[in-house]
């Protein structure tokens, strides 16, 4: 089961690739500045994940207006994530947890998805400016989406 509300969010530094450049993305870089929405997803180039991230990209301004960054996390390589983002016009920061340390730290491992191996479960976390989890949800199945209205409500309470 995913980490619970009130828990300190495990910090991470993961790789992101965009515009041909690999860079580090660290959760704690937002501490003291912005809230962060972490969206764990199973795999790039799959139907539900593509629909979710295209919808979030289309509504990204709603999260920005709530003083929040959105970071998508999967076990895909940063190269696959970049190709997917280009193909689908996804503008959210995507980071690679190829070694699966972050999905384990957040306790959102989906074991043996479709017989191909462990991936991230679909999950959403709101981490406040102090690094504390203020919203946590792991969906029942990889086909279910998080409750984005509840995510936005949690962000609205943080100001």
C-alpha positions in Angstrom: 0.0 0.0 0.0 1.2 3.5 -0.9 2.8 5.8 1.8 0.2 7.6 3.8 -0.7 11.3 4.4 1.5 13.0 7.0 4.5 10.9 6.0 7.7 12.6 4.9 8.1 12.1 1.2 11.2 10.1 0.2 13.5 12.4 -1.7 14.8 11.2 -5.0 17.0 12.3 -7.9 16.0 10.7 -11.1 16.9 11.3 -14.8 14.8 13.2 -17.2 15.5 13.6 -20.9 14.0 16.4 -23.0 15.4 18.4 -25.9 18.1 15.8 -26.3 19.6 16.5 -22.9 19.6 14.3 -19.8 19.2 16.1 -16.5 18.6 15.3 -12.9 15.3 16.1 -11.3 15.3 16.2 -7.5 12.0 16.3 -5.5 13.6 18.4 -2.7 14.5 21.1 -5.2 10.8 22.3 -4.8 10.9 22.4 -1.0 10.3 25.8 0.3 9.1 26.9 -3.1 6.3 24.8 -4.6 4.1 21.9 -3.9 4.6 18.8 -6.1 2.2 16.3 -7.6 3.9 13.0 -8.2 2.1 10.8 -10.7 3.4 7.2 -10.9 2.4 5.3 -14.0 3.1 1.8 -15.3 4.5 2.3 -18.8 4.9 4.9 -21.6 3.2 4.1 -24.9 0.2 2.4 -23.3 -3.3 3.5 -23.8 -4.4 4.5 -20.3 -1.1 6.2 -19.5 -1.2 8.1 -22.8 -4.7 9.3 -22.1 -3.8 10.3 -18.5 -0.7 12.3 -19.5 -2.3 14.0 -22.5 -5.2 15.1 -20.3 -2.9 16.3 -17.6 -0.8 18.2 -20.1 -4.0 19.9 -21.5 -4.9 21.0 -17.9 -1.4 21.7 -16.6 -2.3 25.4 -16.0 -4.7 24.2 -13.3 -1.8 22.8 -11.3 0.4 25.7 -12.0 -2.2 28.1 -10.7 -2.2 26.0 -7.5 1.6 26.6 -7.1 2.4 23.0 -8.0 4.8 21.2 -10.3 3.8 17.9 -11.8 6.3 15.0 -12.2 5.5 11.7 -13.9 7.5 8.7 -12.7 7.8 5.3 -14.5 10.3 2.6 -14.9 10.8 3.4 -18.6 14.2 4.7 -19.7 14.5 8.4 -20.1 15.0 7.8 -23.8 11.6 6.0 -24.1 9.9 8.7 -22.0 11.3 11.4 -24.3 10.1 9.6 -27.5 6.7 9.1 -26.0 6.5 12.7 -24.8 7.4 14.0 -28.3 5.0 11.7 -30.0 2.1 12.6 -27.8 3.0 16.2 -27.1 3.3 15.6 -23.3 4.9 18.6 -21.6 4.9 17.3 -18.0 8.4 16.5 -16.6 8.8 12.7 -16.9 11.5 11.0 -14.8 12.9 7.5 -15.1 13.0 5.2 -12.1 14.7 2.5 -14.1 16.3 0.9 -11.0 12.9 0.9 -9.3 14.2 2.5 -6.1 11.6 5.2 -6.0 8.6 3.0 -6.6 9.8 0.8 -3.8 10.4 3.8 -1.5 6.8 5.0 -2.1 5.5 1.4 -1.9 3.8 1.6 -5.3 5.3 -1.5 -7.1 2.9 -3.3 -9.4 4.3 -6.8 -9.6 4.8 -8.6 -12.9 2.5 -6.4 -15.0 1.3 -8.4 -18.0 4.0 -11.0 -17.3 6.8 -8.5 -18.3 8.0 -7.5 -14.9 7.5 -5.1 -12.0 6.4 -1.6 -12.9 5.0 1.4 -11.0 1.4 1.1 -9.9 -0.8 4.0 -10.9 -0.6 6.4 -8.0 -0.8 10.1 -7.1 0.8 12.0 -4.3 0.7 15.6 -3.3 3.9 16.6 -1.5 3.8 20.0 0.2 6.6 22.6 0.2 7.9 21.0 3.4 8.3 17.6 1.9 5.2 16.1 3.7 2.7 13.9 1.8 -0.7 15.7 1.9 -2.6 13.3 -0.5 -1.9 9.7 -1.4 -3.8 7.4 -3.7 -2.9 4.1 -5.4 -5.6 3.0 -7.8 -7.2 -0.4 -7.6 -5.9 -1.4 -11.1 -3.5 0.1 -13.6 -6.5 0.9 -15.8 -8.0 3.2 -13.1 -7.0 6.8 -13.0 -6.4 8.8 -9.8 -9.1 11.2 -8.5 -7.7 14.4 -10.0 -10.4 16.5 -8.4 -9.2 15.3 -4.9 -5.6 16.0 -5.9 -6.6 19.6 -6.9 -8.6 20.0 -3.6 -5.6 18.9 -1.6 -3.4 21.5 -3.4 -6.0 24.2 -2.9 -5.9 23.6 0.9 -2.1 24.2 0.8 -2.3 27.6 -0.8 
